[in-house]
Amino acid sequence: DYRSAPIDGATRALLDFAVMVTRDATKVTPRDLDALRAEGFRDEDILDAVEIIGFFNYYARMADALGVEPESHWAEG
């Protein structure tokens, strides 16, 4: 769980943002974007993050909907 991991503030802010976008992107506010900027993220960085978060959410939903199982070496950890 990243919330209890020893990570820097910028990484934690980005992970919090990723969770927010994943759960309900319509709830992202200018204040949330300002929080990322305060941690040193540029608008270009935020755009990159949103694109990557969106891609992984899309991919995960496609895999779930189609019943795709992870390869055995990933499932075993």
PDB file of N, CA, C and O in Angstrom:
ATOM      1  N   ASP A   1       0.840  -1.175   0.000  1.00  0.00           N
ATOM      2  CA  ASP A   1       0.000   0.000   0.000  1.00  0.00           C
ATOM      3  C   ASP A   1       0.888   1.242   0.000  1.00  0.00           C
ATOM      4  O   ASP A   1       1.658   1.469   0.934  1.00  0.00           O
ATOM      5  N   TYR A   2       0.773   2.028  -1.043  1.00  0.00           N
ATOM      6  CA  TYR A   2       1.642   3.195  -1.181  1.00  0.00           C
ATOM      7  C   TYR A   2       1.410   4.233  -0.078  1.00  0.00           C
ATOM      8  O   TYR A   2       2.304   5.023   0.225  1.00  0.00           O
ATOM      9  N   ARG A   3       0.221   4.235   0.520  1.00  0.00           N
ATOM     10  CA  ARG A   3      -0.082   5.251   1.537  1.00  0.00           C
ATOM     11  C   ARG A   3       0.764   5.091   2.794  1.00  0.00           C
ATOM     12  O   ARG A   3       0.953   6.048   3.544  1.00  0.00           O
ATOM     13  N   SER A   4       1.268   3.894   3.024  1.00  0.00           N
ATOM     14  CA  SER A   4       2.127   3.690   4.194  1.00  0.00           C
ATOM     15  C   SER A   4       3.584   3.434   3.795  1.00  0.00           C
ATOM     16  O   SER A   4       4.424   3.153   4.650  1.00  0.00           O
ATOM     17  N   ALA A   5       3.876   3.530   2.507  1.00  0.00           N
ATOM     18  CA  ALA A   5       5.240   3.298   2.021  1.00  0.00           C
ATOM     19  C   ALA A   5       6.099   4.543   2.239  1.00  0.00           C
ATOM     20  O   ALA A   5       5.583   5.661   2.261  1.00  0.00           O
ATOM     21  N   PRO A   6       7.398   4.350   2.397  1.00  0.00           N
ATOM     22  CA  PRO A   6       8.302   5.488   2.575  1.00  0.00           C
ATOM     23  C   PRO A   6       8.658   6.124   1.224  1.00  0.00           C
ATOM     24  O   PRO A   6       9.748   5.910   0.692  1.00  0.00           O
ATOM     25  N   ILE A   7       7.725   6.901   0.686  1.00  0.00           N
ATOM     26  CA  ILE A   7       7.940   7.549  -0.614  1.00  0.00           C
ATOM     27  C   ILE A   7       7.863   9.065  -0.438  1.00  0.00           C
ATOM     28  O   ILE A   7       7.306   9.565   0.539  1.00  0.00           O
ATOM     29  N   ASP A   8       8.427   9.774  -1.394  1.00  0.00           N
ATOM     30  CA  ASP A   8       8.446  11.234  -1.312  1.00  0.00           C
ATOM     31  C   ASP A   8       7.057  11.817  -1.605  1.00  0.00           C
ATOM     32  O   ASP A   8       6.175  11.132  -2.122  1.00  0.00           O
ATOM     33  N   GLY A   9       6.892  13.078  -1.267  1.00  0.00           N
ATOM     34  CA  GLY A   9       5.606  13.748  -1.420  1.00  0.00           C
ATOM     35  C   GLY A   9       5.113  13.813  -2.850  1.00  0.00           C
ATOM     36  O   GLY A   9       3.915  13.675  -3.099  1.00  0.00           O
ATOM     37  N   ALA A  10       6.024  14.021  -3.798  1.00  0.00           N
ATOM     38  CA  ALA A  10       5.620  14.103  -5.200  1.00  0.00           C
ATOM     39  C   ALA A  10       5.061  12.770  -5.687  1.00  0.00           C
ATOM     40  O   ALA A  10       4.048  12.731  -6.384  1.00  0.00           O
ATOM     41  N   THR A  11       5.718  11.692  -5.320  1.00  0.00           N
ATOM     42  CA  THR A  11       5.246  10.363  -5.725  1.00  0.00           C
ATOM     43  C   THR A  11       3.900  10.062  -5.090  1.00  0.00           C
ATOM     44  O   THR A  11       3.001   9.536  -5.746  1.00  0.00           O
ATOM     45  N   ARG A  12       3.762  10.394  -3.819  1.00  0.00           N
ATOM     46  CA  ARG A  12       2.490  10.162  -3.120  1.00  0.00           C
ATOM     47  C   ARG A  12       1.366  10.985  -3.767  1.00  0.00           C
ATOM     48  O   ARG A  12       0.262  10.478  -3.964  1.00  0.00           O
ATOM     49  N   ALA A  13       1.645  12.244  -4.093  1.00  0.00           N
ATOM     50  CA  ALA A  13       0.640  13.098  -4.731  1.00  0.00           C
ATOM     51  C   ALA A  13       0.221  12.531  -6.081  1.00  0.00           C
ATOM     52  O   ALA A  13      -0.961  12.542  -6.425  1.00  0.00           O
ATOM     53  N   LEU A  14       1.187  12.037  -6.841  1.00  0.00           N
ATOM     54  CA  LEU A  14       0.868  11.465  -8.147  1.00  0.00           C
ATOM     55  C   LEU A  14       0.045  10.190  -8.004  1.00  0.00           C
ATOM     56  O   LEU A  14      -0.889   9.969  -8.775  1.00  0.00           O
ATOM     57  N   LEU A  15       0.377   9.358  -7.037  1.00  0.00           N
ATOM     58  CA  LEU A  15      -0.395   8.133  -6.817  1.00  0.00           C
ATOM     59  C   LEU A  15      -1.802   8.448  -6.317  1.00  0.00           C
ATOM     60  O   LEU A  15      -2.763   7.799  -6.728  1.00  0.00           O
ATOM     61  N   ASP A  16      -1.933   9.441  -5.432  1.00  0.00           N
ATOM     62  CA  ASP A  16      -3.269   9.873  -5.001  1.00  0.00           C
ATOM     63  C   ASP A  16      -4.085  10.336  -6.204  1.00  0.00           C
ATOM     64  O   ASP A  16      -5.267  10.014  -6.324  1.00  0.00           O
ATOM     65  N   PHE A  17      -3.451  11.086  -7.086  1.00  0.00           N
ATOM     66  CA  PHE A  17      -4.109  11.577  -8.293  1.00  0.00           C
ATOM     67  C   PHE A  17      -4.527  10.414  -9.190  1.00  0.00           C
ATOM     68  O   PHE A  17      -5.632  10.418  -9.733  1.00  0.00           O
ATOM     69  N   ALA A  18      -3.658   9.426  -9.349  1.00  0.00           N
ATOM     70  CA  ALA A  18      -3.983   8.257 -10.176  1.00  0.00           C
ATOM     71  C   ALA A  18      -5.199   7.522  -9.625  1.00  0.00           C
ATOM     72  O   ALA A  18      -6.058   7.080 -10.388  1.00  0.00           O
ATOM     73  N   VAL A  19      -5.275   7.390  -8.311  1.00  0.00           N
ATOM     74  CA  VAL A  19      -6.437   6.745  -7.692  1.00  0.00           C
ATOM     75  C   VAL A  19      -7.688   7.567  -7.975  1.00  0.00           C
ATOM     76  O   VAL A  19      -8.732   7.011  -8.317  1.00  0.00           O
ATOM     77  N   MET A  20      -7.592   8.878  -7.836  1.00  0.00           N
ATOM     78  CA  MET A  20      -8.740   9.747  -8.077  1.00  0.00           C
ATOM     79  C   MET A  20      -9.230   9.633  -9.522  1.00  0.00           C
ATOM     80  O   MET A  20     -10.428   9.491  -9.767  1.00  0.00           O
ATOM     81  N   VAL A  21      -8.307   9.694 -10.466  1.00  0.00           N
ATOM     82  CA  VAL A  21      -8.675   9.590 -11.880  1.00  0.00           C
ATOM     83  C   VAL A  21      -9.297   8.227 -12.163  1.00  0.00           C
ATOM     84  O   VAL A  21     -10.261   8.131 -12.923  1.00  0.00           O
ATOM     85  N   THR A  22      -8.760   7.189 -11.566  1.00  0.00           N
ATOM     86  CA  THR A  22      -9.272   5.838 -11.777  1.00  0.00           C
ATOM     87  C   THR A  22     -10.674   5.679 -11.212  1.00  0.00           C
ATOM     88  O   THR A  22     -11.542   5.089 -11.856  1.00  0.00           O
ATOM     89  N   ARG A  23     -10.898   6.197 -10.024  1.00  0.00           N
ATOM     90  CA  ARG A  23     -12.209   6.032  -9.378  1.00  0.00           C
ATOM     91  C   ARG A  23     -13.286   6.888 -10.022  1.00  0.00           C
ATOM     92  O   ARG A  23     -14.386   6.399 -10.278  1.00  0.00           O
ATOM     93  N   ASP A  24     -12.993   8.157 -10.290  1.00  0.00           N
ATOM     94  CA  ASP A  24     -13.982   9.049 -10.903  1.00  0.00           C
ATOM     95  C   ASP A  24     -13.281  10.311 -11.383  1.00  0.00           C
ATOM     96  O   ASP A  24     -13.115  11.268 -10.628  1.00  0.00           O
ATOM     97  N   ALA A  25     -12.878  10.301 -12.629  1.00  0.00           N
ATOM     98  CA  ALA A  25     -12.124  11.420 -13.192  1.00  0.00           C
ATOM     99  C   ALA A  25     -12.923  12.718 -13.190  1.00  0.00           C
ATOM    100  O   ALA A  25     -12.339  13.800 -13.243  1.00  0.00           O
ATOM    101  N   THR A  26     -14.251  12.627 -13.130  1.00  0.00           N
ATOM    102  CA  THR A  26     -15.064  13.849 -13.130  1.00  0.00           C
ATOM    103  C   THR A  26     -14.930  14.628 -11.827  1.00  0.00           C
ATOM    104  O   THR A  26     -15.361  15.779 -11.751  1.00  0.00           O
ATOM    105  N   LYS A  27     -14.347  14.027 -10.815  1.00  0.00           N
ATOM    106  CA  LYS A  27     -14.186  14.706  -9.528  1.00  0.00           C
ATOM    107  C   LYS A  27     -12.854  15.446  -9.404  1.00  0.00           C
ATOM    108  O   LYS A  27     -12.596  16.088  -8.385  1.00  0.00           O
ATOM    109  N   VAL A  28     -12.012  15.363 -10.426  1.00  0.00           N
ATOM    110  CA  VAL A  28     -10.746  16.095 -10.408  1.00  0.00           C
ATOM    111  C   VAL A  28     -11.061  17.587 -10.536  1.00  0.00           C
ATOM    112  O   VAL A  28     -11.818  18.001 -11.414  1.00  0.00           O
ATOM    113  N   THR A  29     -10.471  18.379  -9.653  1.00  0.00           N
ATOM    114  CA  THR A  29     -10.713  19.819  -9.640  1.00  0.00           C
ATOM    115  C   THR A  29      -9.420  20.577  -9.923  1.00  0.00           C
ATOM    116  O   THR A  29      -8.336  19.996  -9.870  1.00  0.00           O
ATOM    117  N   PRO A  30      -9.528  21.862 -10.222  1.00  0.00           N
ATOM    118  CA  PRO A  30      -8.312  22.665 -10.375  1.00  0.00           C
ATOM    119  C   PRO A  30      -7.416  22.608  -9.136  1.00  0.00           C
ATOM    120  O   PRO A  30      -6.193  22.691  -9.250  1.00  0.00           O
ATOM    121  N   ARG A  31      -8.007  22.469  -7.981  1.00  0.00           N
ATOM    122  CA  ARG A  31      -7.225  22.361  -6.738  1.00  0.00           C
ATOM    123  C   ARG A  31      -6.352  21.096  -6.754  1.00  0.00           C
ATOM    124  O   ARG A  31      -5.211  21.120  -6.292  1.00  0.00           O
ATOM    125  N   ASP A  32      -6.893  19.997  -7.285  1.00  0.00           N
ATOM    126  CA  ASP A  32      -6.118  18.756  -7.386  1.00  0.00           C
ATOM    127  C   ASP A  32      -4.926  18.941  -8.318  1.00  0.00           C
ATOM    128  O   ASP A  32      -3.830  18.455  -8.040  1.00  0.00           O
ATOM    129  N   LEU A  33      -5.145  19.643  -9.417  1.00  0.00           N
ATOM    130  CA  LEU A  33      -4.050  19.907 -10.353  1.00  0.00           C
ATOM    131  C   LEU A  33      -3.017  20.834  -9.720  1.00  0.00           C
ATOM    132  O   LEU A  33      -1.813  20.662  -9.913  1.00  0.00           O
ATOM    133  N   ASP A  34      -3.496  21.815  -8.964  1.00  0.00           N
ATOM    134  CA  ASP A  34      -2.575  22.717  -8.270  1.00  0.00           C
ATOM    135  C   ASP A  34      -1.719  21.968  -7.250  1.00  0.00           C
ATOM    136  O   ASP A  34      -0.555  22.311  -7.046  1.00  0.00           O
ATOM    137  N   ALA A  35      -2.292  20.949  -6.612  1.00  0.00           N
ATOM    138  CA  ALA A  35      -1.529  20.146  -5.649  1.00  0.00           C
ATOM    139  C   ALA A  35      -0.373  19.436  -6.349  1.00  0.00           C
ATOM    140  O   ALA A  35       0.718  19.325  -5.790  1.00  0.00           O
ATOM    141  N   LEU A  36      -0.608  18.958  -7.565  1.00  0.00           N
ATOM    142  CA  LEU A  36       0.473  18.328  -8.330  1.00  0.00           C
ATOM    143  C   LEU A  36       1.523  19.366  -8.722  1.00  0.00           C
ATOM    144  O   LEU A  36       2.725  19.119  -8.623  1.00  0.00           O
ATOM    145  N   ARG A  37       1.054  20.518  -9.163  1.00  0.00           N
ATOM    146  CA  ARG A  37       1.994  21.581  -9.530  1.00  0.00           C
ATOM    147  C   ARG A  37       2.855  21.988  -8.332  1.00  0.00           C
ATOM    148  O   ARG A  37       4.045  22.267  -8.483  1.00  0.00           O
ATOM    149  N   ALA A  38       2.251  22.019  -7.150  1.00  0.00           N
ATOM    150  CA  ALA A  38       2.994  22.381  -5.937  1.00  0.00           C
ATOM    151  C   ALA A  38       4.093  21.371  -5.620  1.00  0.00           C
ATOM    152  O   ALA A  38       5.064  21.699  -4.939  1.00  0.00           O
ATOM    153  N   GLU A  39       3.940  20.150  -6.112  1.00  0.00           N
ATOM    154  CA  GLU A  39       4.961  19.110  -5.916  1.00  0.00           C
ATOM    155  C   GLU A  39       6.002  19.123  -7.030  1.00  0.00           C
ATOM    156  O   GLU A  39       6.916  18.298  -7.039  1.00  0.00           O
ATOM    157  N   GLY A  40       5.863  20.062  -7.971  1.00  0.00           N
ATOM    158  CA  GLY A  40       6.868  20.209  -9.016  1.00  0.00           C
ATOM    159  C   GLY A  40       6.479  19.674 -10.382  1.00  0.00           C
ATOM    160  O   GLY A  40       7.285  19.711 -11.312  1.00  0.00           O
ATOM    161  N   PHE A  41       5.259  19.177 -10.517  1.00  0.00           N
ATOM    162  CA  PHE A  41       4.818  18.658 -11.808  1.00  0.00           C
ATOM    163  C   PHE A  41       4.404  19.811 -12.717  1.00  0.00           C
ATOM    164  O   PHE A  41       3.681  20.716 -12.301  1.00  0.00           O
ATOM    165  N   ARG A  42       4.869  19.764 -13.951  1.00  0.00           N
ATOM    166  CA  ARG A  42       4.471  20.738 -14.966  1.00  0.00           C
ATOM    167  C   ARG A  42       3.170  20.266 -15.599  1.00  0.00           C
ATOM    168  O   ARG A  42       2.789  19.107 -15.436  1.00  0.00           O
ATOM    169  N   ASP A  43       2.494  21.135 -16.307  1.00  0.00           N
ATOM    170  CA  ASP A  43       1.257  20.742 -16.982  1.00  0.00           C
ATOM    171  C   ASP A  43       1.502  19.593 -17.955  1.00  0.00           C
ATOM    172  O   ASP A  43       0.656  18.712 -18.106  1.00  0.00           O
ATOM    173  N   GLU A  44       2.659  19.603 -18.611  1.00  0.00           N
ATOM    174  CA  GLU A  44       2.993  18.521 -19.537  1.00  0.00           C
ATOM    175  C   GLU A  44       3.123  17.191 -18.795  1.00  0.00           C
ATOM    176  O   GLU A  44       2.730  16.146 -19.314  1.00  0.00           O
ATOM    177  N   ASP A  45       3.670  17.232 -17.591  1.00  0.00           N
ATOM    178  CA  ASP A  45       3.798  16.024 -16.775  1.00  0.00           C
ATOM    179  C   ASP A  45       2.422  15.497 -16.381  1.00  0.00           C
ATOM    180  O   ASP A  45       2.174  14.291 -16.404  1.00  0.00           O
ATOM    181  N   ILE A  46       1.537  16.414 -16.021  1.00  0.00           N
ATOM    182  CA  ILE A  46       0.184  16.025 -15.616  1.00  0.00           C
ATOM    183  C   ILE A  46      -0.554  15.409 -16.795  1.00  0.00           C
ATOM    184  O   ILE A  46      -1.253  14.408 -16.639  1.00  0.00           O
ATOM    185  N   LEU A  47      -0.403  16.001 -17.973  1.00  0.00           N
ATOM    186  CA  LEU A  47      -1.015  15.429 -19.175  1.00  0.00           C
ATOM    187  C   LEU A  47      -0.473  14.030 -19.430  1.00  0.00           C
ATOM    188  O   LEU A  47      -1.244  13.110 -19.705  1.00  0.00           O
ATOM    189  N   ASP A  48       0.834  13.859 -19.342  1.00  0.00           N
ATOM    190  CA  ASP A  48       1.427  12.527 -19.522  1.00  0.00           C
ATOM    191  C   ASP A  48       0.840  11.538 -18.522  1.00  0.00           C
ATOM    192  O   ASP A  48       0.506  10.408 -18.878  1.00  0.00           O
ATOM    193  N   ALA A  49       0.715  11.969 -17.272  1.00  0.00           N
ATOM    194  CA  ALA A  49       0.174  11.086 -16.236  1.00  0.00           C
ATOM    195  C   ALA A  49      -1.256  10.682 -16.559  1.00  0.00           C
ATOM    196  O   ALA A  49      -1.608   9.508 -16.451  1.00  0.00           O
ATOM    197  N   VAL A  50      -2.084  11.646 -16.954  1.00  0.00           N
ATOM    198  CA  VAL A  50      -3.484  11.339 -17.279  1.00  0.00           C
ATOM    199  C   VAL A  50      -3.559  10.366 -18.451  1.00  0.00           C
ATOM    200  O   VAL A  50      -4.378   9.447 -18.439  1.00  0.00           O
ATOM    201  N   GLU A  51      -2.722  10.555 -19.453  1.00  0.00           N
ATOM    202  CA  GLU A  51      -2.719   9.639 -20.597  1.00  0.00           C
ATOM    203  C   GLU A  51      -2.324   8.227 -20.168  1.00  0.00           C
ATOM    204  O   GLU A  51      -2.948   7.256 -20.597  1.00  0.00           O
ATOM    205  N   ILE A  52      -1.317   8.105 -19.344  1.00  0.00           N
ATOM    206  CA  ILE A  52      -0.860   6.788 -18.890  1.00  0.00           C
ATOM    207  C   ILE A  52      -1.894   6.142 -17.980  1.00  0.00           C
ATOM    208  O   ILE A  52      -2.188   4.955 -18.118  1.00  0.00           O
ATOM    209  N   ILE A  53      -2.445   6.913 -17.054  1.00  0.00           N
ATOM    210  CA  ILE A  53      -3.485   6.390 -16.163  1.00  0.00           C
ATOM    211  C   ILE A  53      -4.671   5.902 -16.988  1.00  0.00           C
ATOM    212  O   ILE A  53      -5.189   4.810 -16.754  1.00  0.00           O
ATOM    213  N   GLY A  54      -5.096   6.707 -17.945  1.00  0.00           N
ATOM    214  CA  GLY A  54      -6.220   6.329 -18.803  1.00  0.00           C
ATOM    215  C   GLY A  54      -5.931   5.076 -19.606  1.00  0.00           C
ATOM    216  O   GLY A  54      -6.791   4.205 -19.733  1.00  0.00           O
ATOM    217  N   PHE A  55      -4.724   4.977 -20.151  1.00  0.00           N
ATOM    218  CA  PHE A  55      -4.362   3.796 -20.922  1.00  0.00           C
ATOM    219  C   PHE A  55      -4.427   2.543 -20.061  1.00  0.00           C
ATOM    220  O   PHE A  55      -5.005   1.537 -20.471  1.00  0.00           O
ATOM    221  N   PHE A  56      -3.843   2.597 -18.882  1.00  0.00           N
ATOM    222  CA  PHE A  56      -3.839   1.410 -18.028  1.00  0.00           C
ATOM    223  C   PHE A  56      -5.242   1.047 -17.560  1.00  0.00           C
ATOM    224  O   PHE A  56      -5.565  -0.134 -17.432  1.00  0.00           O
ATOM    225  N   ASN A  57      -6.077   2.048 -17.303  1.00  0.00           N
ATOM    226  CA  ASN A  57      -7.459   1.756 -16.939  1.00  0.00           C
ATOM    227  C   ASN A  57      -8.201   1.106 -18.106  1.00  0.00           C
ATOM    228  O   ASN A  57      -8.954   0.151 -17.916  1.00  0.00           O
ATOM    229  N   TYR A  58      -7.986   1.623 -19.298  1.00  0.00           N
ATOM    230  CA  TYR A  58      -8.597   1.043 -20.494  1.00  0.00           C
ATOM    231  C   TYR A  58      -8.145  -0.407 -20.660  1.00  0.00           C
ATOM    232  O   TYR A  58      -8.965  -1.305 -20.854  1.00  0.00           O
ATOM    233  N   TYR A  59      -6.853  -0.621 -20.584  1.00  0.00           N
ATOM    234  CA  TYR A  59      -6.294  -1.958 -20.786  1.00  0.00           C
ATOM    235  C   TYR A  59      -6.824  -2.938 -19.740  1.00  0.00           C
ATOM    236  O   TYR A  59      -7.186  -4.067 -20.070  1.00  0.00           O
ATOM    237  N   ALA A  60      -6.867  -2.508 -18.492  1.00  0.00           N
ATOM    238  CA  ALA A  60      -7.348  -3.385 -17.419  1.00  0.00           C
ATOM    239  C   ALA A  60      -8.821  -3.735 -17.619  1.00  0.00           C
ATOM    240  O   ALA A  60      -9.220  -4.879 -17.400  1.00  0.00           O
ATOM    241  N   ARG A  61      -9.624  -2.768 -18.028  1.00  0.00           N
ATOM    242  CA  ARG A  61     -11.046  -3.039 -18.254  1.00  0.00           C
ATOM    243  C   ARG A  61     -11.257  -3.979 -19.441  1.00  0.00           C
ATOM    244  O   ARG A  61     -12.117  -4.859 -19.399  1.00  0.00           O
ATOM    245  N   MET A  62     -10.478  -3.790 -20.484  1.00  0.00           N
ATOM    246  CA  MET A  62     -10.569  -4.693 -21.635  1.00  0.00           C
ATOM    247  C   MET A  62     -10.207  -6.114 -21.211  1.00  0.00           C
ATOM    248  O   MET A  62     -10.915  -7.064 -21.545  1.00  0.00           O
ATOM    249  N   ALA A  63      -9.122  -6.254 -20.488  1.00  0.00           N
ATOM    250  CA  ALA A  63      -8.686  -7.580 -20.041  1.00  0.00           C
ATOM    251  C   ALA A  63      -9.729  -8.210 -19.130  1.00  0.00           C
ATOM    252  O   ALA A  63     -10.034  -9.395 -19.264  1.00  0.00           O
ATOM    253  N   ASP A  64     -10.280  -7.428 -18.203  1.00  0.00           N
ATOM    254  CA  ASP A  64     -11.312  -7.952 -17.302  1.00  0.00           C
ATOM    255  C   ASP A  64     -12.554  -8.377 -18.076  1.00  0.00           C
ATOM    256  O   ASP A  64     -13.106  -9.449 -17.827  1.00  0.00           O
ATOM    257  N   ALA A  65     -12.996  -7.543 -19.014  1.00  0.00           N
ATOM    258  CA  ALA A  65     -14.210  -7.835 -19.776  1.00  0.00           C
ATOM    259  C   ALA A  65     -14.058  -9.076 -20.643  1.00  0.00           C
ATOM    260  O   ALA A  65     -15.026  -9.799 -20.878  1.00  0.00           O
ATOM    261  N   LEU A  66     -12.851  -9.319 -21.114  1.00  0.00           N
ATOM    262  CA  LEU A  66     -12.604 -10.467 -21.983  1.00  0.00           C
ATOM    263  C   LEU A  66     -12.110 -11.687 -21.225  1.00  0.00           C
ATOM    264  O   LEU A  66     -11.863 -12.734 -21.824  1.00  0.00           O
ATOM    265  N   GLY A  67     -11.964 -11.560 -19.918  1.00  0.00           N
ATOM    266  CA  GLY A  67     -11.525 -12.693 -19.104  1.00  0.00           C
ATOM    267  C   GLY A  67     -10.076 -13.070 -19.311  1.00  0.00           C
ATOM    268  O   GLY A  67      -9.702 -14.229 -19.126  1.00  0.00           O
ATOM    269  N   VAL A  68      -9.256 -12.106 -19.692  1.00  0.00           N
ATOM    270  CA  VAL A  68      -7.841 -12.381 -19.920  1.00  0.00           C
ATOM    271  C   VAL A  68      -7.170 -12.689 -18.582  1.00  0.00           C
ATOM    272  O   VAL A  68      -7.295 -11.924 -17.626  1.00  0.00           O
ATOM    273  N   GLU A  69      -6.474 -13.790 -18.525  1.00  0.00           N
ATOM    274  CA  GLU A  69      -5.746 -14.201 -17.323  1.00  0.00           C
ATOM    275  C   GLU A  69      -4.281 -13.808 -17.475  1.00  0.00           C
ATOM    276  O   GLU A  69      -3.735 -13.881 -18.576  1.00  0.00           O
ATOM    277  N   PRO A  70      -3.639 -13.392 -16.385  1.00  0.00           N
ATOM    278  CA  PRO A  70      -2.214 -13.065 -16.477  1.00  0.00           C
ATOM    279  C   PRO A  70      -1.396 -14.318 -16.772  1.00  0.00           C
ATOM    280  O   PRO A  70      -1.783 -15.431 -16.417  1.00  0.00           O
ATOM    281  N   GLU A  71      -0.263 -14.111 -17.426  1.00  0.00           N
ATOM    282  CA  GLU A  71       0.633 -15.233 -17.666  1.00  0.00           C
ATOM    283  C   GLU A  71       1.084 -15.776 -16.318  1.00  0.00           C
ATOM    284  O   GLU A  71       1.158 -15.035 -15.338  1.00  0.00           O
ATOM    285  N   SER A  72       1.381 -17.054 -16.272  1.00  0.00           N
ATOM    286  CA  SER A  72       1.659 -17.722 -15.000  1.00  0.00           C
ATOM    287  C   SER A  72       2.786 -17.066 -14.209  1.00  0.00           C
ATOM    288  O   SER A  72       2.711 -17.001 -12.982  1.00  0.00           O
ATOM    289  N   HIS A  73       3.821 -16.581 -14.878  1.00  0.00           N
ATOM    290  CA  HIS A  73       4.928 -15.979 -14.133  1.00  0.00           C
ATOM    291  C   HIS A  73       4.513 -14.680 -13.449  1.00  0.00           C
ATOM    292  O   HIS A  73       5.137 -14.293 -12.461  1.00  0.00           O
ATOM    293  N   TRP A  74       3.488 -13.999 -13.938  1.00  0.00           N
ATOM    294  CA  TRP A  74       2.975 -12.796 -13.280  1.00  0.00           C
ATOM    295  C   TRP A  74       2.033 -13.180 -12.143  1.00  0.00           C
ATOM    296  O   TRP A  74       2.041 -12.542 -11.090  1.00  0.00           O
ATOM    297  N   ALA A  75       1.241 -14.192 -12.341  1.00  0.00           N
ATOM    298  CA  ALA A  75       0.270 -14.610 -11.331  1.00  0.00           C
ATOM    299  C   ALA A  75       0.957 -15.153 -10.083  1.00  0.00           C
ATOM    300  O   ALA A  75       0.432 -15.025  -8.977  1.00  0.00           O
ATOM    301  N   GLU A  76       2.122 -15.755 -10.260  1.00  0.00           N
ATOM    302  CA  GLU A  76       2.847 -16.347  -9.136  1.00  0.00           C
ATOM    303  C   GLU A  76       3.568 -15.303  -8.301  1.00  0.00           C
ATOM    304  O   GLU A  76       3.984 -15.586  -7.177  1.00  0.00           O
ATOM    305  N   GLY A  77       3.720 -14.106  -8.836  1.00  0.00           N
ATOM    306  CA  GLY A  77       4.376 -13.026  -8.086  1.00  0.00           C
ATOM    307  C   GLY A  77       5.830 -13.076  -8.242  1.00  0.00           C
ATOM    308  O   GLY A  77       6.540 -12.243  -7.680  1.00  0.00           O
TER     309      GLY A  77
END
